Amino acid sequence: MSAAKRKAAPAPDMGGLTDDWQKMTSLRQGEHGWQEAPTPAPDRAPAPEASRSGPGAMTRRSWYASADAVEALAKAVDDIHHATRAPKHAVVSELFRAAAAAAPHVQQKLAPKE
């Protein structure tokens, strides 16, 4: 038979494989005691303040800034991190505290001129 007369093979049905995989996974988890009881959904989500409070808690925020300011901050973080080997999150936190302390000066600088 020539190559021109051959029919393309149909794609295999993978539905049974998925079912078998899920069954096998649950069996293996049961063997190792990993079977977890389904947890009921909470009535409401916890307050964001509760999950972010306390010493050592971290959070992520997002602001738009000029590219040159962001690059300067990134360079400062990298320079301090490499000089001190302090974790980058600690470096960024200290830089944020320094920026917050300088807020009155920045406010004066950005205030409209009369």
PyMOL CGO cylinders between C-alpha atoms (Angstrom):
from pymol import cmd
from pymol.cgo import CYLINDER

trace = [
    CYLINDER, 0.00, 0.00, 0.00, 1.40, 3.38, -0.90, 0.3, 1, 1, 1, 1, 1, 1,
    CYLINDER, 1.40, 3.38, -0.90, 1.70, 6.28, 1.50, 0.3, 1, 1, 1, 1, 1, 1,
    CYLINDER, 1.70, 6.28, 1.50, -1.00, 8.22, -0.37, 0.3, 1, 1, 1, 1, 1, 1,
    CYLINDER, -1.00, 8.22, -0.37, -3.64, 5.55, 0.34, 0.3, 1, 1, 1, 1, 1, 1,
    CYLINDER, -3.64, 5.55, 0.34, -3.00, 5.23, 4.11, 0.3, 1, 1, 1, 1, 1, 1,
    CYLINDER, -3.00, 5.23, 4.11, -5.59, 6.67, 6.45, 0.3, 1, 1, 1, 1, 1, 1,
    CYLINDER, -5.59, 6.67, 6.45, -4.55, 8.78, 9.41, 0.3, 1, 1, 1, 1, 1, 1,
    CYLINDER, -4.55, 8.78, 9.41, -4.81, 6.92, 12.68, 0.3, 1, 1, 1, 1, 1, 1,
    CYLINDER, -4.81, 6.92, 12.68, -7.56, 8.26, 14.94, 0.3, 1, 1, 1, 1, 1, 1,
    CYLINDER, -7.56, 8.26, 14.94, -6.50, 10.03, 18.12, 0.3, 1, 1, 1, 1, 1, 1,
    CYLINDER, -6.50, 10.03, 18.12, -6.61, 7.70, 21.11, 0.3, 1, 1, 1, 1, 1, 1,
    CYLINDER, -6.61, 7.70, 21.11, -9.39, 8.16, 23.68, 0.3, 1, 1, 1, 1, 1, 1,
    CYLINDER, -9.39, 8.16, 23.68, -7.66, 9.40, 26.84, 0.3, 1, 1, 1, 1, 1, 1,
    CYLINDER, -7.66, 9.40, 26.84, -10.84, 9.64, 28.96, 0.3, 1, 1, 1, 1, 1, 1,
    CYLINDER, -10.84, 9.64, 28.96, -10.33, 6.28, 30.61, 0.3, 1, 1, 1, 1, 1, 1,
    CYLINDER, -10.33, 6.28, 30.61, -6.70, 7.08, 31.38, 0.3, 1, 1, 1, 1, 1, 1,
    CYLINDER, -6.70, 7.08, 31.38, -7.72, 10.19, 33.33, 0.3, 1, 1, 1, 1, 1, 1,
    CYLINDER, -7.72, 10.19, 33.33, -10.23, 8.19, 35.38, 0.3, 1, 1, 1, 1, 1, 1,
    CYLINDER, -10.23, 8.19, 35.38, -7.65, 5.47, 36.05, 0.3, 1, 1, 1, 1, 1, 1,
    CYLINDER, -7.65, 5.47, 36.05, -5.06, 8.06, 37.08, 0.3, 1, 1, 1, 1, 1, 1,
    CYLINDER, -5.06, 8.06, 37.08, -7.46, 9.65, 39.58, 0.3, 1, 1, 1, 1, 1, 1,
    CYLINDER, -7.46, 9.65, 39.58, -8.39, 6.24, 41.04, 0.3, 1, 1, 1, 1, 1, 1,
    CYLINDER, -8.39, 6.24, 41.04, -4.73, 5.24, 41.35, 0.3, 1, 1, 1, 1, 1, 1,
    CYLINDER, -4.73, 5.24, 41.35, -3.84, 8.55, 42.98, 0.3, 1, 1, 1, 1, 1, 1,
    CYLINDER, -3.84, 8.55, 42.98, -6.56, 8.19, 45.62, 0.3, 1, 1, 1, 1, 1, 1,
    CYLINDER, -6.56, 8.19, 45.62, -5.51, 4.58, 46.30, 0.3, 1, 1, 1, 1, 1, 1,
    CYLINDER, -5.51, 4.58, 46.30, -1.87, 5.57, 46.79, 0.3, 1, 1, 1, 1, 1, 1,
    CYLINDER, -1.87, 5.57, 46.79, -2.81, 8.46, 49.04, 0.3, 1, 1, 1, 1, 1, 1,
    CYLINDER, -2.81, 8.46, 49.04, -4.94, 6.10, 51.13, 0.3, 1, 1, 1, 1, 1, 1,
    CYLINDER, -4.94, 6.10, 51.13, -2.03, 3.66, 51.46, 0.3, 1, 1, 1, 1, 1, 1,
    CYLINDER, -2.03, 3.66, 51.46, 0.22, 6.38, 52.80, 0.3, 1, 1, 1, 1, 1, 1,
    CYLINDER, 0.22, 6.38, 52.80, -2.35, 7.99, 55.05, 0.3, 1, 1, 1, 1, 1, 1,
    CYLINDER, -2.35, 7.99, 55.05, -2.50, 11.10, 52.90, 0.3, 1, 1, 1, 1, 1, 1,
    CYLINDER, -2.50, 11.10, 52.90, -6.22, 10.83, 52.39, 0.3, 1, 1, 1, 1, 1, 1,
    CYLINDER, -6.22, 10.83, 52.39, -7.56, 14.19, 53.43, 0.3, 1, 1, 1, 1, 1, 1,
    CYLINDER, -7.56, 14.19, 53.43, -11.12, 14.76, 54.44, 0.3, 1, 1, 1, 1, 1, 1,
    CYLINDER, -11.12, 14.76, 54.44, -12.67, 17.46, 52.31, 0.3, 1, 1, 1, 1, 1, 1,
    CYLINDER, -12.67, 17.46, 52.31, -12.62, 20.74, 54.17, 0.3, 1, 1, 1, 1, 1, 1,
    CYLINDER, -12.62, 20.74, 54.17, -15.84, 22.70, 54.15, 0.3, 1, 1, 1, 1, 1, 1,
    CYLINDER, -15.84, 22.70, 54.15, -15.69, 26.12, 52.57, 0.3, 1, 1, 1, 1, 1, 1,
    CYLINDER, -15.69, 26.12, 52.57, -15.58, 28.92, 55.15, 0.3, 1, 1, 1, 1, 1, 1,
    CYLINDER, -15.58, 28.92, 55.15, -18.65, 31.10, 55.49, 0.3, 1, 1, 1, 1, 1, 1,
    CYLINDER, -18.65, 31.10, 55.49, -16.58, 34.15, 54.69, 0.3, 1, 1, 1, 1, 1, 1,
    CYLINDER, -16.58, 34.15, 54.69, -12.99, 34.97, 53.90, 0.3, 1, 1, 1, 1, 1, 1,
    CYLINDER, -12.99, 34.97, 53.90, -10.78, 36.05, 56.81, 0.3, 1, 1, 1, 1, 1, 1,
    CYLINDER, -10.78, 36.05, 56.81, -10.14, 39.75, 57.11, 0.3, 1, 1, 1, 1, 1, 1,
    CYLINDER, -10.14, 39.75, 57.11, -6.96, 40.81, 55.29, 0.3, 1, 1, 1, 1, 1, 1,
    CYLINDER, -6.96, 40.81, 55.29, -5.70, 42.58, 58.41, 0.3, 1, 1, 1, 1, 1, 1,
    CYLINDER, -5.70, 42.58, 58.41, -5.81, 39.35, 60.39, 0.3, 1, 1, 1, 1, 1, 1,
    CYLINDER, -5.81, 39.35, 60.39, -3.56, 37.49, 57.98, 0.3, 1, 1, 1, 1, 1, 1,
    CYLINDER, -3.56, 37.49, 57.98, -1.05, 40.34, 57.65, 0.3, 1, 1, 1, 1, 1, 1,
    CYLINDER, -1.05, 40.34, 57.65, -0.59, 41.35, 61.26, 0.3, 1, 1, 1, 1, 1, 1,
    CYLINDER, -0.59, 41.35, 61.26, 2.20, 40.55, 63.62, 0.3, 1, 1, 1, 1, 1, 1,
    CYLINDER, 2.20, 40.55, 63.62, 5.95, 40.78, 63.47, 0.3, 1, 1, 1, 1, 1, 1,
    CYLINDER, 5.95, 40.78, 63.47, 7.50, 39.26, 60.39, 0.3, 1, 1, 1, 1, 1, 1,
    CYLINDER, 7.50, 39.26, 60.39, 4.27, 39.35, 58.38, 0.3, 1, 1, 1, 1, 1, 1,
    CYLINDER, 4.27, 39.35, 58.38, 4.81, 40.33, 54.79, 0.3, 1, 1, 1, 1, 1, 1,
    CYLINDER, 4.81, 40.33, 54.79, 2.58, 41.75, 52.11, 0.3, 1, 1, 1, 1, 1, 1,
    CYLINDER, 2.58, 41.75, 52.11, 2.73, 42.80, 48.49, 0.3, 1, 1, 1, 1, 1, 1,
    CYLINDER, 2.73, 42.80, 48.49, 1.56, 46.14, 47.13, 0.3, 1, 1, 1, 1, 1, 1,
    CYLINDER, 1.56, 46.14, 47.13, 1.58, 47.63, 43.67, 0.3, 1, 1, 1, 1, 1, 1,
    CYLINDER, 1.58, 47.63, 43.67, 2.06, 51.23, 42.57, 0.3, 1, 1, 1, 1, 1, 1,
    CYLINDER, 2.06, 51.23, 42.57, 2.95, 52.80, 39.26, 0.3, 1, 1, 1, 1, 1, 1,
    CYLINDER, 2.95, 52.80, 39.26, 6.21, 54.75, 39.23, 0.3, 1, 1, 1, 1, 1, 1,
    CYLINDER, 6.21, 54.75, 39.23, 8.56, 56.21, 36.68, 0.3, 1, 1, 1, 1, 1, 1,
    CYLINDER, 8.56, 56.21, 36.68, 10.94, 53.70, 35.16, 0.3, 1, 1, 1, 1, 1, 1,
    CYLINDER, 10.94, 53.70, 35.16, 14.05, 55.58, 36.28, 0.3, 1, 1, 1, 1, 1, 1,
    CYLINDER, 14.05, 55.58, 36.28, 12.84, 55.66, 39.92, 0.3, 1, 1, 1, 1, 1, 1,
    CYLINDER, 12.84, 55.66, 39.92, 12.11, 51.93, 39.86, 0.3, 1, 1, 1, 1, 1, 1,
    CYLINDER, 12.11, 51.93, 39.86, 15.51, 51.17, 38.36, 0.3, 1, 1, 1, 1, 1, 1,
    CYLINDER, 15.51, 51.17, 38.36, 17.20, 53.31, 41.02, 0.3, 1, 1, 1, 1, 1, 1,
    CYLINDER, 17.20, 53.31, 41.02, 15.34, 51.44, 43.76, 0.3, 1, 1, 1, 1, 1, 1,
    CYLINDER, 15.34, 51.44, 43.76, 16.22, 48.05, 42.24, 0.3, 1, 1, 1, 1, 1, 1,
    CYLINDER, 16.22, 48.05, 42.24, 19.88, 49.06, 42.01, 0.3, 1, 1, 1, 1, 1, 1,
    CYLINDER, 19.88, 49.06, 42.01, 19.89, 50.25, 45.61, 0.3, 1, 1, 1, 1, 1, 1,
    CYLINDER, 19.89, 50.25, 45.61, 18.30, 46.99, 46.77, 0.3, 1, 1, 1, 1, 1, 1,
    CYLINDER, 18.30, 46.99, 46.77, 20.83, 44.91, 44.84, 0.3, 1, 1, 1, 1, 1, 1,
    CYLINDER, 20.83, 44.91, 44.84, 23.79, 46.99, 46.06, 0.3, 1, 1, 1, 1, 1, 1,
    CYLINDER, 23.79, 46.99, 46.06, 22.76, 46.77, 49.72, 0.3, 1, 1, 1, 1, 1, 1,
    CYLINDER, 22.76, 46.77, 49.72, 21.89, 43.08, 49.41, 0.3, 1, 1, 1, 1, 1, 1,
    CYLINDER, 21.89, 43.08, 49.41, 25.28, 42.21, 47.88, 0.3, 1, 1, 1, 1, 1, 1,
    CYLINDER, 25.28, 42.21, 47.88, 27.19, 44.38, 50.36, 0.3, 1, 1, 1, 1, 1, 1,
    CYLINDER, 27.19, 44.38, 50.36, 25.43, 43.04, 53.47, 0.3, 1, 1, 1, 1, 1, 1,
    CYLINDER, 25.43, 43.04, 53.47, 23.99, 39.68, 52.31, 0.3, 1, 1, 1, 1, 1, 1,
    CYLINDER, 23.99, 39.68, 52.31, 20.78, 40.71, 54.09, 0.3, 1, 1, 1, 1, 1, 1,
    CYLINDER, 20.78, 40.71, 54.09, 17.65, 39.21, 52.53, 0.3, 1, 1, 1, 1, 1, 1,
    CYLINDER, 17.65, 39.21, 52.53, 16.19, 41.41, 49.82, 0.3, 1, 1, 1, 1, 1, 1,
    CYLINDER, 16.19, 41.41, 49.82, 12.83, 41.65, 51.60, 0.3, 1, 1, 1, 1, 1, 1,
    CYLINDER, 12.83, 41.65, 51.60, 14.65, 43.08, 54.65, 0.3, 1, 1, 1, 1, 1, 1,
    CYLINDER, 14.65, 43.08, 54.65, 16.50, 45.58, 52.45, 0.3, 1, 1, 1, 1, 1, 1,
    CYLINDER, 16.50, 45.58, 52.45, 13.29, 46.70, 50.74, 0.3, 1, 1, 1, 1, 1, 1,
    CYLINDER, 13.29, 46.70, 50.74, 11.52, 47.01, 54.10, 0.3, 1, 1, 1, 1, 1, 1,
    CYLINDER, 11.52, 47.01, 54.10, 14.25, 49.27, 55.48, 0.3, 1, 1, 1, 1, 1, 1,
    CYLINDER, 14.25, 49.27, 55.48, 14.22, 51.38, 52.32, 0.3, 1, 1, 1, 1, 1, 1,
    CYLINDER, 14.22, 51.38, 52.32, 10.42, 51.74, 52.65, 0.3, 1, 1, 1, 1, 1, 1,
    CYLINDER, 10.42, 51.74, 52.65, 10.86, 52.85, 56.27, 0.3, 1, 1, 1, 1, 1, 1,
    CYLINDER, 10.86, 52.85, 56.27, 13.46, 55.41, 55.20, 0.3, 1, 1, 1, 1, 1, 1,
    CYLINDER, 13.46, 55.41, 55.20, 11.12, 56.67, 52.49, 0.3, 1, 1, 1, 1, 1, 1,
    CYLINDER, 11.12, 56.67, 52.49, 8.25, 56.93, 54.98, 0.3, 1, 1, 1, 1, 1, 1,
    CYLINDER, 8.25, 56.93, 54.98, 10.47, 58.94, 57.32, 0.3, 1, 1, 1, 1, 1, 1,
    CYLINDER, 10.47, 58.94, 57.32, 11.23, 61.31, 54.43, 0.3, 1, 1, 1, 1, 1, 1,
    CYLINDER, 11.23, 61.31, 54.43, 7.52, 61.78, 53.59, 0.3, 1, 1, 1, 1, 1, 1,
    CYLINDER, 7.52, 61.78, 53.59, 7.26, 65.36, 55.00, 0.3, 1, 1, 1, 1, 1, 1,
    CYLINDER, 7.26, 65.36, 55.00, 10.20, 66.45, 52.84, 0.3, 1, 1, 1, 1, 1, 1,
    CYLINDER, 10.20, 66.45, 52.84, 8.65, 64.81, 49.77, 0.3, 1, 1, 1, 1, 1, 1,
    CYLINDER, 8.65, 64.81, 49.77, 5.29, 66.43, 50.51, 0.3, 1, 1, 1, 1, 1, 1,
    CYLINDER, 5.29, 66.43, 50.51, 6.94, 69.87, 50.60, 0.3, 1, 1, 1, 1, 1, 1,
    CYLINDER, 6.94, 69.87, 50.60, 8.78, 69.13, 47.38, 0.3, 1, 1, 1, 1, 1, 1,
    CYLINDER, 8.78, 69.13, 47.38, 5.61, 68.05, 45.55, 0.3, 1, 1, 1, 1, 1, 1,
    CYLINDER, 5.61, 68.05, 45.55, 3.26, 70.67, 47.01, 0.3, 1, 1, 1, 1, 1, 1,
    CYLINDER, 3.26, 70.67, 47.01, 1.87, 73.13, 44.45, 0.3, 1, 1, 1, 1, 1, 1,
    CYLINDER, 1.87, 73.13, 44.45, 3.85, 76.35, 44.27, 0.3, 1, 1, 1, 1, 1, 1,
    CYLINDER, 3.85, 76.35, 44.27, 1.89, 79.47, 45.14, 0.3, 1, 1, 1, 1, 1, 1,
]
cmd.load_cgo(trace, "trace")
